[in-house]
Amino acid sequence: MSAAEQGGKVIRPYGDTTGDGRIQVSFTLPLPSGTEEERVLAEGAAAQLAAKMGLQPAMVVHAKAMGPDFTFFIVYGTVGHLVDLAGVKVARREFPLLSAAEVNRRIRSALGRELVVVGATVGVDAHTVGIDAILNVKGHAGEKGLESYAEIRVVNLGAQVAVADLVGRAGAAHADAVLVSQVVTQRDAHIKAAREISAAFTAARGPARPLLVVGGPRFDPAMAQELGVDRVFGRGTTPREVASYLVHTLAPEPQRNAARQRNAAPQGNAAPGNAA
């Protein structure tokens, strides 16, 4: 074992014993496995693919027909790759997690009115579990949703909302933020939906558009700029995290507002209030 490994900078996958490099992967191949001959060929193809992925030896431990033309596999094997922790890149939260009381106080202090949030799923996505987990009072993971916050007004449009309707309803509600949850990911449907939402709001409202937040289990939080939205939330996001982000962005502390105003003020030789 190298000095780097002994220092904990480099790690190996764990399977049966520490550092043995054993991993388990699953995938589907477009091969039938209804007959014995088809099954043998399909499992051989799965083992070959796993070997090309670096699993040596690769063992097919599970195979199940997925209809007449596809087979799902689980393959177990050993890889020689190491993980260098010093090279791992992670997206860290840039705002503190706040309590509901602190969120409400910040909104009252900074906005002097309710913060309006419009939420929906768009297009053909009929899955409301994600958006409801963030918005509904009962919430998610032991945290109440945004509807429980006294200073947040929630307009939940539900599922399969057309993007044009979302833009119109958000405008009518004078939304400060629009939250969109997308679970359907076939052919990158969630990516296309996020870009469509960004383009539609930008075309309709320009710089005055509301804060755009998208989320779902297959989103990469690092993709916000690429998708044209303000924030992307991935799997495991809780209502408290979303609420904290909203006030961090839309209802900053008064001292932060004052600092921004000072930084934005024109610089000159004359003191404020004096004639030039």
SULRAWO-V908242 format. One record per residue. RES is the residue in three letters. SS is DSSP state (~ for helix, > for strand, _ for the rest). PSI is psi in whole degrees, -180 to 180 (* if undefined). Layout:
((RES & SS & PSI) (RES & SS & PSI))
//
This chain:
((MET & _ & 134) (SER & _ & 166) (ALA & ~ & -36) (ALA & ~ & -42) (GLU & ~ & -41) (GLN & ~ & -32) (GLY & _ & 0) (GLY & _ & 9) (LYS & _ & -26) (VAL & > & 134) (ILE & > & 161) (ARG & _ & 155) (PRO & _ & 156) (TYR & _ & 131) (GLY & _ & -82) (ASP & _ & -40) (THR & _ & 158) (THR & _ & 128) (GLY & _ & 17) (ASP & _ & -8) (GLY & _ & 11) (ARG & > & 136) (ILE & > & 166) (GLN & > & 129) (VAL & > & 157) (SER & > & 147) (PHE & > & 169) (THR & > & 136) (LEU & > & 146) (PRO & _ & 62) (LEU & _ & 137) (PRO & _ & 158) (SER & _ & 35) (GLY & _ & -34) (THR & _ & 167) (GLU & ~ & -42) (GLU & ~ & -42) (GLU & ~ & -40) (ARG & ~ & -44) (VAL & ~ & -44) (LEU & ~ & -43) (ALA & ~ & -44) (GLU & ~ & -35) (GLY & ~ & -39) (ALA & ~ & -40) (ALA & ~ & -41) (ALA & ~ & -38) (GLN & ~ & -44) (LEU & ~ & -44) (ALA & ~ & -38) (ALA & ~ & -39) (LYS & ~ & -24) (MET & _ & -8) (GLY & _ & 6) (LEU & _ & 117) (GLN & _ & 116) (PRO & _ & 159) (ALA & > & 129) (MET & > & 123) (VAL & > & 113) (VAL & > & -10) (HIS & > & 135) (ALA & > & 131) (LYS & > & 130) (ALA & > & 135) (MET & _ & 79) (GLY & _ & -172) (PRO & _ & -15) (ASP & _ & 3) (PHE & _ & 155) (THR & > & 134) (PHE & > & 136) (PHE & > & 149) (ILE & > & 126) (VAL & > & 137) (TYR & > & 137) (GLY & > & -174) (THR & > & 136) (VAL & _ & 150) (GLY & _ & 1) (HIS & _ & 148) (LEU & _ & 157) (VAL & > & 118) (ASP & > & 105) (LEU & ~ & -28) (ALA & ~ & -22) (GLY & ~ & 4) (VAL & _ & 130) (LYS & _ & 127) (VAL & _ & 151) (ALA & _ & 113) (ARG & _ & 144) (ARG & _ & 129) (GLU & _ & 12) (PHE & _ & 153) (PRO & _ & 151) (LEU & _ & 126) (LEU & _ & 155) (SER & _ & 165) (ALA & ~ & -39) (ALA & ~ & -41) (GLU & ~ & -38) (VAL & ~ & -48) (ASN & ~ & -41) (ARG & ~ & -42) (ARG & ~ & -40) (ILE & ~ & -46) (ARG & ~ & -42) (SER & ~ & -44) (ALA & ~ & -36) (LEU & _ & -34) (GLY & _ & 19) (ARG & _ & 177) (GLU & _ & 147) (LEU & > & 125) (VAL & > & 125) (VAL & > & 127) (VAL & > & 131) (GLY & > & 154) (ALA & > & 168) (THR & _ & 153) (VAL & > & 167) (GLY & _ & -133) (VAL & _ & 1) (ASP & _ & 115) (ALA & _ & 9) (HIS & _ & 112) (THR & _ & 1) (VAL & ~ & -43) (GLY & ~ & -51) (ILE & ~ & -36) (ASP & ~ & -34) (ALA & ~ & -31) (ILE & ~ & -37) (LEU & ~ & -42) (ASN & _ & 153) (VAL & _ & -42) (LYS & _ & -23) (GLY & _ & -144) (HIS & > & 144) (ALA & _ & 38) (GLY & _ & 4) (GLU & > & 136) (LYS & _ & 149) (GLY & _ & 178) (LEU & ~ & -23) (GLU & ~ & -21) (SER & ~ & -10) (TYR & _ & 125) (ALA & _ & -30) (GLU & _ & 11) (ILE & > & 126) (ARG & > & 122) (VAL & > & 132) (VAL & > & 103) (ASN & > & 109) (LEU & _ & -9) (GLY & _ & -148) (ALA & _ & 161) (GLN & _ & 46) (VAL & > & 131) (ALA & _ & 143) (VAL & ~ & -41) (ALA & ~ & -40) (ASP & ~ & -37) (LEU & ~ & -44) (VAL & ~ & -45) (GLY & ~ & -45) (ARG & ~ & -36) (ALA & ~ & -40) (GLY & ~ & -43) (ALA & ~ & -33) (ALA & _ & -3) (HIS & _ & 49) (ALA & _ & 136) (ASP & _ & -31) (ALA & > & 147) (VAL & > & 124) (LEU & > & 126) (VAL & > & 125) (SER & > & 132) (GLN & _ & 121) (VAL & _ & -34) (VAL & _ & 121) (THR & _ & 1) (GLN & ~ & 134) (ARG & ~ & 36) (ASP & ~ & 39) (ALA & ~ & -35) (HIS & ~ & -36) (ILE & ~ & -46) (LYS & ~ & -40) (ALA & ~ & -43) (ALA & ~ & -43) (ARG & ~ & -37) (GLU & ~ & -40) (ILE & ~ & -46) (SER & ~ & -47) (ALA & ~ & -40) (ALA & ~ & -45) (PHE & ~ & -37) (THR & ~ & -41) (ALA & ~ & -37) (ALA & ~ & -36) (ARG & ~ & -17) (GLY & ~ & -142) (PRO & ~ & -18) (ALA & ~ & 7) (ARG & _ & 156) (PRO & _ & 168) (LEU & > & 131) (LEU & > & 122) (VAL & > & 127) (VAL & > & 155) (GLY & > & 160) (GLY & _ & 165) (PRO & _ & -19) (ARG & _ & 7) (PHE & _ & 144) (ASP & _ & 117) (PRO & ~ & -19) (ALA & ~ & -1) (MET & ~ & 7) (ALA & ~ & -51) (GLN & ~ & -40) (GLU & ~ & -35) (LEU & ~ & -12) (GLY & _ & 20) (VAL & _ & 173) (ASP & _ & -29) (ARG & > & 143) (VAL & > & 128) (PHE & > & 136) (GLY & _ & -160) (ARG & _ & 150) (GLY & _ & 4) (THR & _ & 141) (THR & _ & 160) (PRO & ~ & -38) (ARG & ~ & -39) (GLU & ~ & -43) (VAL & ~ & -45) (ALA & ~ & -41) (SER & ~ & -40) (TYR & ~ & -42) (LEU & ~ & -45) (VAL & ~ & -32) (HIS & ~ & -37) (THR & ~ & -42) (LEU & ~ & -20) (ALA & _ & 65) (PRO & _ & 163) (GLU & _ & 147) (PRO & ~ & -39) (GLN & ~ & -31) (ARG & ~ & -39) (ASN & ~ & -42) (ALA & ~ & -41) (ALA & ~ & -39) (ARG & ~ & -41) (GLN & ~ & -39) (ARG & ~ & -42) (ASN & ~ & -29) (ALA & ~ & -15) (ALA & _ & 143) (PRO & _ & 139) (GLN & _ & 134) (GLY & _ & -178) (ASN & _ & -27) (ALA & _ & 141) (ALA & _ & 151) (PRO & _ & 133) (GLY & _ & -12) (ASN & _ & 149) (ALA & _ & 144) (ALA & _ & *))
//
